[in-house]
Every structure is written in C-alpha cells, then in structure tokens.
Amino acid sequence: MGGQVAIDVCAGCQAFWFDHFESLKLSPGSTLKLMKFIGEHPSSAKPSPPGTMQCPRCATTLKLAHDLQGNMPFTYWRCATDDGHFIAFLEFLKEKNFIHRLTPGQIQELRQNVQFVNCSSCGASINLETDSACPYCHAPITMLDMKQPQLMLEQLRRAAEPKPLDPTLPLKVASAKMALETSLADYDRGTEWWSNASCFGLVGAGLTVVARWLSDKLVD
C-alpha cells in the first residue's frame, strides 16, 4: 500500500519476528529482499528454539502453529493475542511458496552428483544411496524453486510499466522472462553449488545462488 514495514530479524537464530499482519503486507520486492538476506546469512547448524518463548509485545507464551502452503506444511510460533509470530527462515520460505519437494526423478538425478546432503529441516546428513527422506525427522528432501523469484521479479517489472497498457507489453514480458531465466542460469549448478548442497543442504545451496543473482537485480 505504499507504506513501510520494519522487520525484526535474528541471523543467529535464523528467524524473523513479524508483528500483526506484517508478513501479509510484504510486497514482492520486500519478500525478495528478505530472501536475499536469508541467502547471505547461511548456517550449516539448525538452531533449535527454546522450550518456551514469550511474545516480545505482550509477554504471553507463544504457541506452535501448523499451516499449509499448497502441499507444503510449515510451522511458526504465534502470539495467542495475535500480536505477531516468530518464524524460522526455512518456514518463511515455505510459507511464501519458495520451497518444493523433489520428485523421484529429481532425487535420482541428485544421486548421480552427490551421495550425502544435509536435511534442510533438522540439519542431519541424508545418505541418498539408501534414503529418499530424512531418516531422523522424516522430512522430505526439498529444494528451492528457482522459478518463483523470477516470477516475482517479472511482477515487479509489469507493475512498473507505464499506463495505459502498452499493446506490445506481452512481448516485452516474454522477452524479460527469457532474459531472467538466462541470467539465472549463469549462476546455476556449478562446482560451488554442489559443494554448498553438501554443506548447507539443497535449499541453502539454492539460496546462495539466488542471493548473488538478486544482488544484480534488486535496487534498494
């Protein structure tokens, strides 16, 4: 709506605190900036929240909540009086539809390149020769959807187009989309990507790629 939203973030605990409805107020550009921040602050360790947490606004005990984005479940800790919620980086990416499960074909392709990856949920090592999910927390193997940030940038470009509607806009949008896909491909799966996949997991590896790519695309 043209306003500003101040987000509370802790890179050490890999989480955001959103005041009431702040997460819903994020523009596509702001969401991409938070995604870029997450990619620039990776952690191979998975911090665990304490047994109980208090709302920073009203001091009531936060309650664990479960939600669903498409077929992807995610969790967060919410204030009982709706003052806000605490959400881990990975769960935020799930909420914003940046994460998807690997298909059996994608898992098979992955096995041809690496033997072990770290679970994006709990950080445990997954042996791809024997497992198709995390043997400890049973979370499915997931990775970053590289198309989603491209689509959001496309939305930003379309919103910035002058009005009235340019009759050549569909062609320009198609051209811009192709350029975005080509530019992101330049950052895609090289030696560094597979190294990051082994260290930070598939989601972390994808975030590192997208963060570098967004550095060239986003203007503060």
C-alpha positions as CSV (number, residue, x, y, z in Angstrom):
1,M,0.0,0.0,0.0
2,G,3.0,2.3,-0.4
3,G,4.0,2.2,3.3
4,Q,7.0,0.7,5.1
5,V,7.3,-2.4,7.2
6,A,10.1,-2.8,9.8
7,I,11.0,-6.5,10.2
8,D,12.7,-7.9,13.3
9,V,15.4,-10.5,12.3
10,C,18.0,-12.6,14.1
11,A,20.6,-14.2,11.8
12,G,22.0,-16.2,14.7
13,C,18.7,-18.0,15.4
14,Q,17.8,-17.9,11.7
15,A,14.3,-16.5,12.2
16,F,12.0,-13.5,11.7
17,W,9.5,-11.9,14.1
18,F,6.5,-10.3,12.3
19,D,4.2,-8.0,14.1
20,H,0.4,-8.4,13.5
21,F,-0.2,-8.9,9.7
22,E,3.3,-7.6,8.7
23,S,4.1,-10.8,6.7
24,L,0.9,-10.3,4.7
25,K,1.9,-6.6,4.0
26,L,5.2,-7.6,2.3
27,S,5.4,-6.5,-1.4
28,P,7.0,-8.9,-3.9
29,G,10.1,-6.7,-3.8
30,S,10.3,-6.8,0.0
31,T,9.8,-10.6,0.0
32,L,12.7,-10.9,-2.4
33,K,14.9,-8.7,-0.2
34,L,14.2,-11.0,2.8
35,M,15.0,-14.0,0.6
36,K,18.3,-12.3,-0.4
37,F,19.1,-11.7,3.3
38,I,18.5,-15.3,4.1
39,G,20.8,-16.4,1.3
40,E,23.5,-14.0,2.5
41,H,23.4,-15.4,6.1
42,P,23.6,-19.2,5.7
43,S,24.2,-21.6,8.6
44,S,25.1,-25.3,8.5
45,A,23.7,-25.7,12.0
46,K,20.0,-25.6,12.6
47,P,19.2,-23.6,15.7
48,S,16.5,-25.0,17.9
49,P,14.1,-22.6,19.6
50,P,13.9,-22.8,23.4
51,G,11.1,-24.9,25.0
52,T,9.0,-21.8,25.6
53,M,9.1,-18.3,24.1
54,Q,7.4,-15.2,25.1
55,C,5.8,-12.6,22.8
56,P,8.0,-9.5,22.7
57,R,4.9,-7.3,22.7
58,C,2.6,-8.7,25.4
59,A,4.8,-11.4,27.1
60,T,2.3,-14.2,26.6
61,T,3.7,-17.7,25.8
62,L,3.9,-18.3,22.0
63,K,2.1,-21.3,20.7
64,L,3.3,-23.6,17.9
65,A,1.0,-23.4,14.9
66,H,0.8,-25.6,11.8
67,D,-0.2,-24.3,8.4
68,L,-0.1,-25.4,4.7
69,Q,1.1,-23.7,1.5
70,G,-0.2,-25.9,-1.3
71,N,1.0,-29.3,-0.3
72,M,3.9,-28.0,1.7
73,P,3.4,-27.9,5.5
74,F,5.1,-25.2,7.6
75,T,5.2,-24.1,11.2
76,Y,5.6,-21.0,13.2
77,W,5.1,-19.7,16.8
78,R,2.2,-17.4,17.2
79,C,1.1,-15.0,19.9
80,A,-2.2,-16.0,21.5
81,T,-3.4,-12.4,21.4
82,D,-2.4,-12.0,17.7
83,D,0.4,-9.5,18.4
84,G,2.6,-11.4,15.9
85,H,4.5,-14.5,15.1
86,F,8.0,-16.0,15.2
87,I,9.1,-18.0,12.1
88,A,12.3,-19.7,11.1
89,F,13.9,-18.7,7.7
90,L,13.1,-22.1,6.2
91,E,9.5,-22.0,7.3
92,F,9.1,-18.4,5.9
93,L,10.4,-19.7,2.5
94,K,7.8,-22.5,2.6
95,E,5.1,-20.0,3.5
96,K,6.0,-17.8,0.5
97,N,6.0,-20.8,-1.8
98,F,9.7,-20.8,-2.5
99,I,10.2,-24.5,-1.4
100,H,9.1,-27.6,-3.2
101,R,9.6,-31.4,-2.7
102,L,11.8,-33.2,-5.0
103,T,10.2,-35.7,-7.4
104,P,11.5,-39.3,-7.6
105,G,13.2,-38.3,-10.9
106,Q,14.9,-35.3,-9.3
107,I,16.1,-37.4,-6.4
108,Q,17.6,-39.9,-8.9
109,E,19.4,-37.1,-10.7
110,L,20.7,-35.8,-7.4
111,R,22.1,-39.3,-6.6
112,Q,24.3,-39.1,-9.7
113,N,26.1,-36.0,-8.4
114,V,26.3,-36.3,-4.6
115,Q,26.0,-39.1,-2.1
116,F,25.1,-37.0,1.0
117,V,23.1,-33.9,1.6
118,N,22.1,-32.2,4.8
119,C,18.4,-32.1,5.7
120,S,17.0,-28.6,5.3
121,S,14.7,-29.1,8.3
122,C,16.9,-30.6,11.0
123,G,20.4,-30.4,9.5
124,A,21.1,-34.2,9.7
125,S,23.0,-36.0,7.0
126,I,20.9,-37.9,4.4
127,N,22.5,-40.8,2.5
128,L,21.0,-40.6,-0.9
129,E,22.0,-44.2,-1.7
130,T,19.6,-45.5,0.9
131,D,17.2,-42.7,1.8
132,S,14.6,-40.5,-0.1
133,A,13.7,-38.6,3.1
134,C,15.5,-37.6,6.3
135,P,15.9,-40.7,8.5
136,Y,15.8,-38.6,11.6
137,C,13.0,-36.0,11.3
138,H,11.3,-37.8,8.3
139,A,11.1,-34.5,6.4
140,P,11.0,-34.9,2.6
141,I,14.0,-33.8,0.5
142,T,13.2,-30.3,-0.6
143,M,14.9,-27.6,-2.7
144,L,14.4,-24.0,-3.7
145,D,12.0,-23.3,-6.6
146,M,14.3,-21.2,-8.8
147,K,11.3,-20.1,-10.9
148,Q,9.5,-18.4,-8.1
149,P,11.9,-15.4,-7.6
150,Q,12.0,-15.0,-11.4
151,L,8.2,-14.7,-11.4
152,M,8.2,-12.2,-8.6
153,L,10.7,-10.0,-10.4
154,E,8.5,-10.3,-13.5
155,Q,5.6,-9.0,-11.4
156,L,7.7,-6.0,-10.3
157,R,8.6,-5.2,-13.9
158,R,5.0,-5.4,-15.0
159,A,3.8,-3.2,-12.1
160,A,6.4,-0.6,-13.2
161,E,5.2,-0.5,-16.8
162,P,3.6,2.9,-17.7
163,K,-0.2,3.2,-18.1
164,P,-2.3,3.0,-20.3
165,L,-1.4,-0.6,-21.2
166,D,1.3,-0.9,-23.9
167,P,0.0,-3.2,-26.7
168,T,3.5,-4.7,-27.0
169,L,3.6,-5.5,-23.3
170,P,3.0,-9.3,-23.7
171,L,6.0,-9.5,-26.0
172,K,8.1,-7.4,-23.6
173,V,7.1,-9.5,-20.6
174,A,8.0,-12.7,-22.5
175,S,11.4,-11.2,-23.5
176,A,12.0,-10.1,-19.9
177,K,11.2,-13.6,-18.6
178,M,13.5,-15.2,-21.1
179,A,16.3,-12.8,-20.1
180,L,15.7,-13.5,-16.4
181,E,15.8,-17.3,-17.0
182,T,19.0,-17.0,-19.0
183,S,20.7,-14.7,-16.4
184,L,19.9,-17.0,-13.5
185,A,21.2,-20.0,-15.5
186,D,24.6,-18.3,-15.5
187,Y,24.6,-18.8,-11.7
188,D,23.2,-22.3,-11.7
189,R,24.7,-25.6,-10.7
190,G,28.4,-25.4,-10.9
191,T,31.1,-26.9,-8.6
192,E,30.2,-24.3,-5.9
193,W,26.5,-25.3,-6.0
194,W,27.2,-29.0,-5.3
195,S,29.7,-28.0,-2.5
196,N,27.1,-25.8,-0.9
197,A,24.5,-28.6,-1.3
198,S,26.6,-30.9,0.8
199,C,27.3,-28.3,3.4
200,F,24.1,-26.3,3.7
201,G,21.5,-28.6,2.0
202,L,19.7,-28.1,-1.3
203,V,17.7,-25.1,0.0
204,G,20.8,-23.4,1.3
205,A,22.7,-24.0,-2.0
206,G,19.8,-22.6,-4.0
207,L,19.6,-19.5,-1.7
208,T,23.3,-18.8,-2.1
209,V,22.7,-18.8,-5.9
210,V,19.6,-16.6,-5.8
211,A,21.1,-14.2,-3.3
212,R,24.1,-13.5,-5.7
213,W,21.6,-13.2,-8.6
214,L,19.3,-10.8,-6.8
215,S,22.3,-8.6,-5.9
216,D,22.4,-7.7,-9.6
217,K,18.6,-7.4,-10.0
218,L,17.3,-5.6,-6.9
219,V,17.6,-1.9,-6.3
220,D,17.3,-0.6,-2.7
